[in-house]
């Protein structure tokens, strides 16, 4: 098995896979590689890397997997705090949770839609929307 730093060359969102440029192997473009996701059965998670995003791959001959994206000198971590979980989107929207202060911050550049079968509460009180609770 060989681990390599590669660059995403093509994205197949419908299959959760990519092709990568293998710089350490004369710049060849790989076969389609599955991305290792955290959950894929009952709980599911999905985020696709962008074209040109640096990723770490593991190969056994021509068979390989994308383990994940990595930060670099060009793209540095957006947060430098071990207590924070952060997700930013290209339009400027982001979600940040601080496990130390127990604060969740959400910034949305567009609409925010909440769908629930239950009640939305704020500070222990049901939230009233459009005259109903």
N, C-alpha and C positions, 0 to 999 in steps of 0.2 A: 504494500500500500504506500501511496505517495500523497502528501499534502502539498497543495499549491495555492499561491495567491493568483487569482484570475480576475478578468474583467467581463461583466455581462455583455454579450454580443447580440442576443435575441431573447425575447420574453414570450412565453406561451401561457398566458394567464388562465386559460380554460383547463390546462393540465397541471398547473403549479410547477412548471419546469422552465429551464432556460438553456441556452447554449452559451458557452463562455470562451473567451480568448485565453489560451494557455501561454502566457508570456514566457514561462520557464521551459516550455516545450516548443520553441521556435515560432510562437505566436499562432499555432494552429487553432482552429475553431473546433470545439468539442462536439460530440453528438449531443442530443437533447439530454439534459441531466435533471433528475427530480431534485426539488428543494426540500431539505429537512425542515418540517414544521413542528411546532411544539405539540399541537393536538390536531387530529384529523378524523376522529370517529364520533363519539357522543358529544364531546366538547370540540369545537373547531376554531382554528385561528388561521388568518390568511393575510399576508402582505407580500407583494411581489417586489423584487428589486428593480431598479431602473436600468436602462441601457447605460453602459460605462461605469456602473457601480462596482467597486472592488469587493470581491467575495473570496472566501476560503473554500476550497474544494478538496475532496479526498478522492483519489483514483486508485483502482486496481486494474491495471491495463487501460482499456478504453471505457470501462464501466466506472461511473463516478456519481458523486452526490455533492450538492451545494450545502455546506454546513451553515453559512450565514454571511452577512455583510460585515465589513470592518471599517473602522475610522482610519483616516490617514492624515498626512500633513495638509492635504487639500480639503478634506472634509473632516473637521474635528468634532468631538462630542458637543452637542448643544447645551448640555448641563454638566456641571462638574461638582455634583453633590451626591454622595452615596445614598442619601435618604430619599432621593427623588426618582420617580418613574415618569418618563416623559415620552410623548409621541407627537411629532410635528408633521404637518402636511405641507405640500408645496405651495398652497394658497395662503399660508400664514396661520391657519387654524392650528390649535394644539391642545393637548390634554396633559396636565401635570398633577401628580399626586405626591405629597410629602408624607412619608410614613412617620416621621418624627413629630410634625405638627398636626397630623391628621387632616390636612387641607387638600381638597381637590379643586383645581382651577381648570376651567374649560373656556377657551376662546374660539368662537366660530365666526368665520368671515361671511357665512351665508345663514340660512335658516337652521334652527335647532328644532328637531322633531322628537318628541318623547311619546312612545306608545307603551301603554301598560294596561294590564287587566286589573290592577289594584289602584290604590290611592297614592297620589304624590303628596308627600308631606315636607314642610319646611319648618325647621325648629320645632318638630313635634306636632305641628298643626296642619290639617289638610289644606292643600293649595286650592284656591278657588279660581277657576278659569272661565271666562265668558259667563259669569253669573251662576255657575254650577259648581258643586264640589265633588 
